[in-house]
Amino acid sequence: MTTTSVIDTLSYARRLKEAGFTDRQAEAQADVLRDIIDSNLVTKTDLQIAVKELEAKIEASKNDTIKWVAAMLIGQAAVIAALIKVMG
């Protein structure tokens, strides 16, 4: 997938040239800055993947909690039944 850079490297390089950089220096610095910015940006697809992974973890956690609570309720019922039998 091709993405568009968020930095206008041409304008950036022109400004560097106006400030006294050589063409080669200005273009190299613009390219490096573009690479740094683009490699650290999060895309919409990255966010969608992260959200799906988080939803899956939440669902798994919820299922584990339900299983734990159900087991505790069964255990509690067994303890109460044993107490009633012993006391009755």
RAWO-V420516 format. One record per pair of residues at least 24 apart in sequence whose C-alpha atoms are under 6 Angstrom apart, sorted by the first residue. I is the first residue (numbers start at 1). J is the second residue. If there is no record, write none. Layout:
BEGIN
<<I/J> <I/J>>
END
This chain:
BEGIN
none
END
